[in-house]
């Protein structure tokens, strides 16, 4: 019979809010997916609003398009991503408009 260490790998699962972060270290069976580790972390019990079926997930900062299909390797860190609060395109547009207005105002003000 194989021992526990031969049948399992150690991984981390991380989730962060602006004011609270948590990293859970887990031993998961070899062949476990990103999704499997996320669910096993039980972070949804500590943080409201995590839906494992819709949450975006990644490994070491790279988005994993199909978390149920991506098999983990020893030592990898799964990251659960929060939904975006604002559309990045709209944020850039507002920032550009604000910069344009500030530039216009500074060129109009007497020196």
Secondary structure, 3 states (H helix, E strand, C coil): CCCHHHHEEEEEEEEECCCCEEEEEEEEECCCEHHHHHHHHCHHHHCCCCCCCCCEEEECCEEECCCCCCECCCCCEEEEECCCCCCHHHHHHHHHHHHHHHHHHHHHCCC
